[in-house]
């Protein structure tokens, strides 16, 4: 039989440690807030195009 050269989990252990150490930097925004801001921005751009045509 062929011999195993070691456990296969060692290569994955580094990734697990990396993701555990990951920190969230920056503001945590609610996804709904991002959608509302995008909609408000789109409406504002359309209103500017209507009231200030180029």
PDB file of N, CA, C and O in Angstrom:
ATOM      1  N   UNK A   1       0.828  -1.187   0.000  1.00  0.00           N
ATOM      2  CA  UNK A   1       0.000   0.000   0.000  1.00  0.00           C
ATOM      3  C   UNK A   1       0.874   1.253   0.000  1.00  0.00           C
ATOM      4  O   UNK A   1       2.024   1.228   0.440  1.00  0.00           O
ATOM      5  N   UNK A   2       0.316   2.324  -0.492  1.00  0.00           N
ATOM      6  CA  UNK A   2       1.045   3.586  -0.520  1.00  0.00           C
ATOM      7  C   UNK A   2       0.987   4.229   0.862  1.00  0.00           C
ATOM      8  O   UNK A   2      -0.016   4.149   1.571  1.00  0.00           O
ATOM      9  N   UNK A   3       2.086   4.863   1.212  1.00  0.00           N
ATOM     10  CA  UNK A   3       2.145   5.548   2.514  1.00  0.00           C
ATOM     11  C   UNK A   3       1.628   6.975   2.370  1.00  0.00           C
ATOM     12  O   UNK A   3       1.844   7.632   1.352  1.00  0.00           O
ATOM     13  N   UNK A   4       0.958   7.426   3.389  1.00  0.00           N
ATOM     14  CA  UNK A   4       0.516   8.823   3.400  1.00  0.00           C
ATOM     15  C   UNK A   4       1.656   9.669   3.925  1.00  0.00           C
ATOM     16  O   UNK A   4       2.379   9.257   4.832  1.00  0.00           O
ATOM     17  N   UNK A   5       1.818  10.864   3.351  1.00  0.00           N
ATOM     18  CA  UNK A   5       2.937  11.718   3.734  1.00  0.00           C
ATOM     19  C   UNK A   5       2.551  12.733   4.801  1.00  0.00           C
ATOM     20  O   UNK A   5       3.304  13.678   5.036  1.00  0.00           O
ATOM     21  N   UNK A   6       1.460  12.578   5.423  1.00  0.00           N
ATOM     22  CA  UNK A   6       1.055  13.493   6.489  1.00  0.00           C
ATOM     23  C   UNK A   6      -0.409  13.832   6.357  1.00  0.00           C
ATOM     24  O   UNK A   6      -1.042  13.535   5.344  1.00  0.00           O
ATOM     25  N   UNK A   7      -0.936  14.450   7.379  1.00  0.00           N
ATOM     26  CA  UNK A   7      -2.357  14.802   7.322  1.00  0.00           C
ATOM     27  C   UNK A   7      -2.597  15.919   6.309  1.00  0.00           C
ATOM     28  O   UNK A   7      -1.796  16.847   6.204  1.00  0.00           O
ATOM     29  N   UNK A   8      -3.680  15.832   5.579  1.00  0.00           N
ATOM     30  CA  UNK A   8      -4.009  16.831   4.565  1.00  0.00           C
ATOM     31  C   UNK A   8      -4.603  18.100   5.145  1.00  0.00           C
ATOM     32  O   UNK A   8      -4.802  19.079   4.426  1.00  0.00           O
ATOM     33  N   UNK A   9      -4.880  18.092   6.414  1.00  0.00           N
ATOM     34  CA  UNK A   9      -5.530  19.253   7.022  1.00  0.00           C
ATOM     35  C   UNK A   9      -4.549  20.393   7.289  1.00  0.00           C
ATOM     36  O   UNK A   9      -4.982  21.523   7.511  1.00  0.00           O
ATOM     37  N   UNK A  10      -3.255  20.132   7.275  1.00  0.00           N
ATOM     38  CA  UNK A  10      -2.283  21.179   7.592  1.00  0.00           C
ATOM     39  C   UNK A  10      -2.374  22.352   6.632  1.00  0.00           C
ATOM     40  O   UNK A  10      -2.235  23.500   7.055  1.00  0.00           O
ATOM     41  N   UNK A  11      -2.602  22.096   5.364  1.00  0.00           N
ATOM     42  CA  UNK A  11      -2.658  23.198   4.410  1.00  0.00           C
ATOM     43  C   UNK A  11      -3.874  24.091   4.669  1.00  0.00           C
ATOM     44  O   UNK A  11      -3.802  25.294   4.420  1.00  0.00           O
ATOM     45  N   UNK A  12      -4.958  23.553   5.148  1.00  0.00           N
ATOM     46  CA  UNK A  12      -6.150  24.339   5.427  1.00  0.00           C
ATOM     47  C   UNK A  12      -6.075  25.090   6.743  1.00  0.00           C
ATOM     48  O   UNK A  12      -6.819  26.049   6.950  1.00  0.00           O
ATOM     49  N   UNK A  13      -5.188  24.670   7.636  1.00  0.00           N
ATOM     50  CA  UNK A  13      -5.120  25.296   8.958  1.00  0.00           C
ATOM     51  C   UNK A  13      -4.676  26.746   8.867  1.00  0.00           C
ATOM     52  O   UNK A  13      -5.147  27.584   9.636  1.00  0.00           O
ATOM     53  N   UNK A  14      -3.788  27.054   7.950  1.00  0.00           N
ATOM     54  CA  UNK A  14      -3.336  28.439   7.797  1.00  0.00           C
ATOM     55  C   UNK A  14      -4.463  29.354   7.360  1.00  0.00           C
ATOM     56  O   UNK A  14      -4.557  30.490   7.823  1.00  0.00           O
ATOM     57  N   UNK A  15      -5.318  28.870   6.474  1.00  0.00           N
ATOM     58  CA  UNK A  15      -6.442  29.683   6.021  1.00  0.00           C
ATOM     59  C   UNK A  15      -7.434  29.914   7.144  1.00  0.00           C
ATOM     60  O   UNK A  15      -7.999  31.002   7.264  1.00  0.00           O
ATOM     61  N   UNK A  16      -7.648  28.908   7.959  1.00  0.00           N
ATOM     62  CA  UNK A  16      -8.577  29.057   9.075  1.00  0.00           C
ATOM     63  C   UNK A  16      -8.064  30.114  10.038  1.00  0.00           C
ATOM     64  O   UNK A  16      -8.830  30.954  10.510  1.00  0.00           O
ATOM     65  N   UNK A  17      -6.766  30.076  10.333  1.00  0.00           N
ATOM     66  CA  UNK A  17      -6.199  31.089  11.227  1.00  0.00           C
ATOM     67  C   UNK A  17      -6.282  32.468  10.600  1.00  0.00           C
ATOM     68  O   UNK A  17      -6.547  33.447  11.298  1.00  0.00           O
ATOM     69  N   UNK A  18      -6.060  32.564   9.287  1.00  0.00           N
ATOM     70  CA  UNK A  18      -6.104  33.860   8.617  1.00  0.00           C
ATOM     71  C   UNK A  18      -7.494  34.469   8.721  1.00  0.00           C
ATOM     72  O   UNK A  18      -7.625  35.652   9.035  1.00  0.00           O
ATOM     73  N   UNK A  19      -8.526  33.687   8.465  1.00  0.00           N
ATOM     74  CA  UNK A  19      -9.874  34.237   8.494  1.00  0.00           C
ATOM     75  C   UNK A  19     -10.331  34.540   9.918  1.00  0.00           C
ATOM     76  O   UNK A  19     -11.173  35.417  10.110  1.00  0.00           O
ATOM     77  N   UNK A  20      -9.810  33.852  10.905  1.00  0.00           N
ATOM     78  CA  UNK A  20     -10.175  34.161  12.281  1.00  0.00           C
ATOM     79  C   UNK A  20      -9.570  35.485  12.720  1.00  0.00           C
ATOM     80  O   UNK A  20     -10.135  36.172  13.571  1.00  0.00           O
ATOM     81  N   UNK A  21      -8.420  35.853  12.146  1.00  0.00           N
ATOM     82  CA  UNK A  21      -7.755  37.080  12.546  1.00  0.00           C
ATOM     83  C   UNK A  21      -8.246  38.298  11.771  1.00  0.00           C
ATOM     84  O   UNK A  21      -7.871  39.426  12.090  1.00  0.00           O
ATOM     85  N   UNK A  22      -9.073  38.083  10.765  1.00  0.00           N
ATOM     86  CA  UNK A  22      -9.549  39.181   9.949  1.00  0.00           C
ATOM     87  C   UNK A  22     -10.414  40.117  10.787  1.00  0.00           C
ATOM     88  O   UNK A  22     -11.321  39.679  11.495  1.00  0.00           O
ATOM     89  N   UNK A  23     -10.120  41.398  10.694  1.00  0.00           N
ATOM     90  CA  UNK A  23     -10.882  42.390  11.434  1.00  0.00           C
ATOM     91  C   UNK A  23     -11.705  43.213  10.455  1.00  0.00           C
ATOM     92  O   UNK A  23     -11.296  43.438   9.316  1.00  0.00           O
ATOM     93  N   UNK A  24     -12.856  43.653  10.906  1.00  0.00           N
ATOM     94  CA  UNK A  24     -13.682  44.512  10.079  1.00  0.00           C
ATOM     95  C   UNK A  24     -13.248  45.944  10.341  1.00  0.00           C
ATOM     96  O   UNK A  24     -13.361  46.449  11.458  1.00  0.00           O
ATOM     97  N   UNK A  25     -12.752  46.585   9.301  1.00  0.00           N
ATOM     98  CA  UNK A  25     -12.333  47.982   9.421  1.00  0.00           C
ATOM     99  C   UNK A  25     -13.283  48.826   8.606  1.00  0.00           C
ATOM    100  O   UNK A  25     -13.586  48.501   7.458  1.00  0.00           O
ATOM    101  N   UNK A  26     -13.751  49.902   9.189  1.00  0.00           N
ATOM    102  CA  UNK A  26     -14.682  50.772   8.493  1.00  0.00           C
ATOM    103  C   UNK A  26     -16.059  50.694   9.125  1.00  0.00           C
ATOM    104  O   UNK A  26     -16.311  49.879  10.012  1.00  0.00           O
ATOM    105  N   UNK A  27     -16.940  51.556   8.651  1.00  0.00           N
ATOM    106  CA  UNK A  27     -18.287  51.592   9.238  1.00  0.00           C
ATOM    107  C   UNK A  27     -19.116  50.381   8.812  1.00  0.00           C
ATOM    108  O   UNK A  27     -19.020  49.917   7.676  1.00  0.00           O
ATOM    109  N   UNK A  28     -19.908  49.893   9.716  1.00  0.00           N
ATOM    110  CA  UNK A  28     -20.820  48.795   9.421  1.00  0.00           C
ATOM    111  C   UNK A  28     -22.168  49.407   9.059  1.00  0.00           C
ATOM    112  O   UNK A  28     -22.842  49.984   9.912  1.00  0.00           O
ATOM    113  N   UNK A  29     -22.559  49.281   7.786  1.00  0.00           N
ATOM    114  CA  UNK A  29     -23.803  49.858   7.315  1.00  0.00           C
ATOM    115  C   UNK A  29     -24.828  48.762   7.076  1.00  0.00           C
ATOM    116  O   UNK A  29     -24.506  47.664   6.623  1.00  0.00           O
ATOM    117  N   UNK A  30     -26.056  49.089   7.392  1.00  0.00           N
ATOM    118  CA  UNK A  30     -27.149  48.173   7.120  1.00  0.00           C
ATOM    119  C   UNK A  30     -27.370  48.120   5.606  1.00  0.00           C
ATOM    120  O   UNK A  30     -27.397  49.172   4.968  1.00  0.00           O
ATOM    121  N   UNK A  31     -27.527  46.961   5.022  1.00  0.00           N
ATOM    122  CA  UNK A  31     -27.727  46.872   3.570  1.00  0.00           C
ATOM    123  C   UNK A  31     -28.930  47.671   3.074  1.00  0.00           C
ATOM    124  O   UNK A  31     -28.905  48.200   1.963  1.00  0.00           O
ATOM    125  N   UNK A  32     -29.983  47.763   3.887  1.00  0.00           N
ATOM    126  CA  UNK A  32     -31.150  48.559   3.493  1.00  0.00           C
ATOM    127  C   UNK A  32     -30.774  50.029   3.353  1.00  0.00           C
ATOM    128  O   UNK A  32     -31.265  50.714   2.456  1.00  0.00           O
ATOM    129  N   UNK A  33     -29.914  50.511   4.229  1.00  0.00           N
ATOM    130  CA  UNK A  33     -29.492  51.906   4.174  1.00  0.00           C
ATOM    131  C   UNK A  33     -28.757  52.186   2.868  1.00  0.00           C
ATOM    132  O   UNK A  33     -28.949  53.242   2.265  1.00  0.00           O
ATOM    133  N   UNK A  34     -27.927  51.261   2.431  1.00  0.00           N
ATOM    134  CA  UNK A  34     -27.191  51.443   1.174  1.00  0.00           C
ATOM    135  C   UNK A  34     -28.168  51.530   0.002  1.00  0.00           C
ATOM    136  O   UNK A  34     -27.991  52.354  -0.895  1.00  0.00           O
ATOM    137  N   UNK A  35     -29.193  50.688   0.009  1.00  0.00           N
ATOM    138  CA  UNK A  35     -30.201  50.726  -1.059  1.00  0.00           C
ATOM    139  C   UNK A  35     -30.954  52.050  -1.042  1.00  0.00           C
ATOM    140  O   UNK A  35     -31.181  52.649  -2.093  1.00  0.00           O
ATOM    141  N   UNK A  36     -31.341  52.508   0.144  1.00  0.00           N
ATOM    142  CA  UNK A  36     -32.063  53.777   0.247  1.00  0.00           C
ATOM    143  C   UNK A  36     -31.206  54.947  -0.236  1.00  0.00           C
ATOM    144  O   UNK A  36     -31.712  55.843  -0.912  1.00  0.00           O
ATOM    145  N   UNK A  37     -29.940  54.950   0.095  1.00  0.00           N
ATOM    146  CA  UNK A  37     -29.046  56.018  -0.353  1.00  0.00           C
ATOM    147  C   UNK A  37     -28.920  55.997  -1.872  1.00  0.00           C
ATOM    148  O   UNK A  37     -28.934  57.049  -2.511  1.00  0.00           O
ATOM    149  N   UNK A  38     -28.796  54.804  -2.454  1.00  0.00           N
ATOM    150  CA  UNK A  38     -28.679  54.695  -3.908  1.00  0.00           C
ATOM    151  C   UNK A  38     -29.939  55.201  -4.601  1.00  0.00           C
ATOM    152  O   UNK A  38     -29.852  55.895  -5.614  1.00  0.00           O
ATOM    153  N   UNK A  39     -31.106  54.860  -4.065  1.00  0.00           N
ATOM    154  CA  UNK A  39     -32.369  55.327  -4.656  1.00  0.00           C
ATOM    155  C   UNK A  39     -32.480  56.840  -4.535  1.00  0.00           C
ATOM    156  O   UNK A  39     -32.874  57.509  -5.490  1.00  0.00           O
ATOM    157  N   UNK A  40     -32.138  57.386  -3.373  1.00  0.00           N
ATOM    158  CA  UNK A  40     -32.206  58.835  -3.173  1.00  0.00           C
ATOM    159  C   UNK A  40     -31.258  59.560  -4.114  1.00  0.00           C
ATOM    160  O   UNK A  40     -31.597  60.617  -4.646  1.00  0.00           O
ATOM    161  N   UNK A  41     -30.080  59.004  -4.321  1.00  0.00           N
ATOM    162  CA  UNK A  41     -29.114  59.611  -5.230  1.00  0.00           C
ATOM    163  C   UNK A  41     -29.629  59.578  -6.666  1.00  0.00           C
ATOM    164  O   UNK A  41     -29.472  60.552  -7.402  1.00  0.00           O
ATOM    165  N   UNK A  42     -30.238  58.475  -7.066  1.00  0.00           N
ATOM    166  CA  UNK A  42     -30.779  58.366  -8.418  1.00  0.00           C
ATOM    167  C   UNK A  42     -31.900  59.377  -8.636  1.00  0.00           C
ATOM    168  O   UNK A  42     -31.972  60.007  -9.691  1.00  0.00           O
ATOM    169  N   UNK A  43     -32.772  59.533  -7.648  1.00  0.00           N
ATOM    170  CA  UNK A  43     -33.862  60.512  -7.754  1.00  0.00           C
ATOM    171  C   UNK A  43     -33.292  61.922  -7.826  1.00  0.00           C
ATOM    172  O   UNK A  43     -33.758  62.742  -8.617  1.00  0.00           O
ATOM    173  N   UNK A  44     -32.291  62.205  -7.007  1.00  0.00           N
ATOM    174  CA  UNK A  44     -31.675  63.542  -7.017  1.00  0.00           C
ATOM    175  C   UNK A  44     -31.044  63.842  -8.377  1.00  0.00           C
ATOM    176  O   UNK A  44     -31.169  64.959  -8.880  1.00  0.00           O
ATOM    177  N   UNK A  45     -30.377  62.873  -8.971  1.00  0.00           N
ATOM    178  CA  UNK A  45     -29.749  63.089 -10.282  1.00  0.00           C
ATOM    179  C   UNK A  45     -30.817  63.353 -11.339  1.00  0.00           C
ATOM    180  O   UNK A  45     -30.653  64.236 -12.181  1.00  0.00           O
ATOM    181  N   UNK A  46     -31.905  62.596 -11.300  1.00  0.00           N
ATOM    182  CA  UNK A  46     -32.979  62.801 -12.277  1.00  0.00           C
ATOM    183  C   UNK A  46     -33.634  64.169 -12.087  1.00  0.00           C
ATOM    184  O   UNK A  46     -33.975  64.823 -13.073  1.00  0.00           O
ATOM    185  N   UNK A  47     -33.815  64.611 -10.854  1.00  0.00           N
ATOM    186  CA  UNK A  47     -34.398  65.930 -10.610  1.00  0.00           C
ATOM    187  C   UNK A  47     -33.479  67.041 -11.103  1.00  0.00           C
ATOM    188  O   UNK A  47     -33.951  68.037 -11.652  1.00  0.00           O
ATOM    189  N   UNK A  48     -32.196  66.881 -10.916  1.00  0.00           N
ATOM    190  CA  UNK A  48     -31.248  67.884 -11.405  1.00  0.00           C
ATOM    191  C   UNK A  48     -31.287  67.936 -12.930  1.00  0.00           C
ATOM    192  O   UNK A  48     -31.193  69.020 -13.508  1.00  0.00           O
ATOM    193  N   UNK A  49     -31.422  66.796 -13.589  1.00  0.00           N
ATOM    194  CA  UNK A  49     -31.504  66.775 -15.047  1.00  0.00           C
ATOM    195  C   UNK A  49     -32.778  67.464 -15.544  1.00  0.00           C
ATOM    196  O   UNK A  49     -32.770  68.075 -16.612  1.00  0.00           O
ATOM    197  N   UNK A  50     -33.878  67.371 -14.777  1.00  0.00           N
ATOM    198  CA  UNK A  50     -35.129  67.999 -15.180  1.00  0.00           C
ATOM    199  C   UNK A  50     -35.068  69.510 -14.962  1.00  0.00           C
ATOM    200  O   UNK A  50     -35.462  70.268 -15.848  1.00  0.00           O
ATOM    201  N   UNK A  51     -34.592  69.959 -13.822  1.00  0.00           N
ATOM    202  CA  UNK A  51     -34.613  71.377 -13.473  1.00  0.00           C
ATOM    203  C   UNK A  51     -33.438  72.167 -14.046  1.00  0.00           C
ATOM    204  O   UNK A  51     -33.540  73.384 -14.197  1.00  0.00           O
ATOM    205  N   UNK A  52     -32.341  71.514 -14.363  1.00  0.00           N
ATOM    206  CA  UNK A  52     -31.169  72.183 -14.908  1.00  0.00           C
ATOM    207  C   UNK A  52     -30.693  71.470 -16.179  1.00  0.00           C
ATOM    208  O   UNK A  52     -29.639  70.835 -16.173  1.00  0.00           O
ATOM    209  N   UNK A  53     -31.464  71.571 -17.263  1.00  0.00           N
ATOM    210  CA  UNK A  53     -31.051  70.889 -18.487  1.00  0.00           C
ATOM    211  C   UNK A  53     -29.788  71.548 -19.066  1.00  0.00           C
ATOM    212  O   UNK A  53     -29.584  72.754 -18.932  1.00  0.00           O
ATOM    213  N   UNK A  54     -28.978  70.754 -19.690  1.00  0.00           N
ATOM    214  CA  UNK A  54     -27.724  71.282 -20.256  1.00  0.00           C
ATOM    215  C   UNK A  54     -27.882  71.440 -21.735  1.00  0.00           C
ATOM    216  O   UNK A  54     -26.948  71.870 -22.413  1.00  0.00           O
TER     217      UNK A  54
END
